[in-house]
């Protein structure tokens, strides 16, 4: 009789170990899925914000003559240097200095008598990858300056 009691407790222990192993396996899969979902959500949020910034820049360029003065009125965070508009953003996508930047907006611009052309790139500086690129070409309004100062 004593032998059957030991068999039952050994069988219970083996079943319990199998259930724990299965539970740990399911927990591992769930944690991996949750972390992947959070990463995908963050990437989606960054892409959405980058698209909104690109759209704002495109609309400002379209509605202005492209000069640094007019662009600064529409987008105060922009700086102009060597034929290129630049702006830097922190991890919360707030404008910041270049030293604190996590994201950057770069847009070399060329303005001729009839066209305004820019190649907009928004980069993730930590991952060293482009989040968004957009080529812009607009007709220049008659009577506007030929190039930004």
C-alpha positions as CSV (number, residue, x, y, z in Angstrom):
1,X,0.0,0.0,0.0
2,X,2.7,2.3,0.8
3,X,4.2,1.9,-2.7
4,X,1.1,3.2,-4.5
5,X,1.1,6.4,-2.4
6,X,4.7,7.1,-3.6
7,X,3.7,6.4,-7.2
8,X,0.9,8.9,-6.9
9,X,3.1,11.7,-5.5
10,X,5.8,11.0,-8.2
11,X,3.1,11.1,-10.9
12,X,1.8,14.4,-9.5
13,X,5.3,15.9,-9.3
14,X,6.0,14.9,-13.0
15,X,2.6,16.4,-14.1
16,X,3.3,19.6,-12.1
17,X,6.7,20.0,-13.7
18,X,5.2,19.5,-17.2
19,X,2.5,22.1,-16.4
20,X,5.1,24.6,-15.2
21,X,7.2,24.0,-18.3
22,X,4.2,24.7,-20.5
23,X,3.3,27.8,-18.5
24,X,6.8,29.2,-18.8
25,X,6.8,28.5,-22.6
26,X,3.5,30.3,-23.0
27,X,4.8,33.2,-20.9
28,X,7.9,33.5,-22.9
29,X,5.9,33.6,-26.2
30,X,3.5,36.2,-24.7
31,X,6.3,38.5,-23.5
32,X,8.0,38.3,-26.9
33,X,4.8,39.3,-28.6
34,X,4.1,42.2,-26.2
35,X,7.6,43.5,-26.8
36,X,7.3,43.2,-30.5
37,X,3.9,45.0,-30.4
38,X,5.4,47.8,-28.4
39,X,8.3,48.2,-30.8
40,X,5.9,48.2,-33.8
41,X,3.8,50.8,-32.1
42,X,6.8,53.1,-31.4
43,X,8.0,52.7,-35.0
44,X,4.5,53.5,-36.3
45,X,4.3,56.6,-34.0
46,X,7.7,57.9,-35.2
47,X,6.8,57.3,-38.9
48,X,3.5,59.2,-38.4
49,X,5.2,62.2,-36.8
50,X,7.9,62.2,-39.5
51,X,5.2,62.2,-42.1
52,X,3.4,65.1,-40.4
53,X,6.7,67.1,-40.2
54,X,7.4,66.4,-43.9
55,X,3.9,67.6,-44.8
56,X,4.3,70.8,-42.8
57,X,7.6,71.5,-44.5
58,X,6.1,70.8,-47.9
59,X,3.2,73.1,-47.3
60,X,5.4,75.8,-45.9
61,X,7.7,75.6,-49.0
62,X,4.7,75.6,-51.4
63,X,3.0,78.5,-49.7
64,X,6.2,80.7,-49.5
65,X,8.9,81.9,-51.7
66,X,11.3,79.4,-50.0
67,X,13.4,82.2,-48.4
68,X,14.8,81.6,-44.9
69,X,12.9,84.5,-43.6
70,X,9.5,83.3,-44.8
71,X,10.2,79.7,-43.9
72,X,11.2,80.8,-40.3
73,X,7.9,82.5,-39.9
74,X,6.0,79.3,-40.9
75,X,8.4,76.8,-39.1
76,X,10.4,78.6,-36.4
77,X,12.5,75.5,-35.6
78,X,14.1,75.5,-39.0
79,X,17.6,76.9,-39.5
80,X,19.2,77.6,-42.9
81,X,22.8,76.9,-43.7
82,X,24.7,76.4,-47.0
83,X,21.5,76.0,-49.1
84,X,19.9,73.5,-46.7
85,X,17.1,73.7,-44.1
86,X,17.9,71.9,-40.9
87,X,16.0,71.1,-37.8
88,X,16.7,68.8,-34.8
89,X,14.2,67.0,-32.4
90,X,14.6,65.2,-29.1
91,X,13.1,61.8,-28.3
92,X,9.6,63.4,-27.7
93,X,9.8,65.1,-31.1
94,X,10.2,68.6,-29.6
95,X,12.6,71.0,-31.3
96,X,16.0,71.0,-29.6
97,X,19.7,71.8,-30.2
98,X,21.9,69.6,-32.5
99,X,23.8,68.2,-29.5
100,X,20.6,66.9,-27.8
101,X,19.0,65.6,-31.0
102,X,17.6,62.1,-31.6
103,X,15.9,63.0,-34.9
104,X,16.9,65.4,-37.7
105,X,15.2,67.0,-40.6
106,X,17.5,67.9,-43.6
107,X,16.2,69.5,-46.7
108,X,18.7,70.8,-49.4
109,X,16.7,73.4,-51.4
110,X,17.2,74.8,-54.9
111,X,15.2,77.7,-56.2
112,X,15.3,78.7,-59.8
113,X,13.2,81.2,-61.7
114,X,10.4,78.7,-62.3
115,X,10.9,75.9,-59.7
116,X,11.4,75.3,-56.0
117,X,13.0,71.9,-55.4
118,X,13.9,70.2,-52.1
119,X,14.9,66.7,-51.1
120,X,13.5,66.2,-47.5
121,X,15.0,63.5,-45.3
122,X,14.0,62.8,-41.7
123,X,16.6,60.6,-39.9
124,X,16.7,58.7,-36.6
125,X,20.2,59.7,-35.4
126,X,20.4,56.9,-32.8
127,X,19.6,54.1,-35.2
128,X,21.4,55.9,-38.1
129,X,18.5,55.3,-40.5
130,X,16.2,57.3,-42.6
131,X,12.6,57.4,-41.3
132,X,11.1,59.3,-44.2
133,X,12.2,60.8,-47.5
134,X,10.3,63.0,-49.8
135,X,11.3,64.8,-53.0
136,X,9.5,68.1,-53.5
137,X,9.1,70.2,-56.6
138,X,6.8,73.3,-56.8
139,X,6.4,75.9,-59.4
140,X,7.8,79.2,-58.2
141,X,5.3,82.1,-58.1
142,X,6.0,84.9,-60.6
143,X,7.9,87.8,-59.1
144,X,9.5,85.7,-56.3
145,X,13.3,85.8,-55.6
146,X,15.6,83.4,-57.5
147,X,17.4,82.0,-54.5
148,X,17.2,82.1,-50.7
149,X,19.6,84.5,-49.0
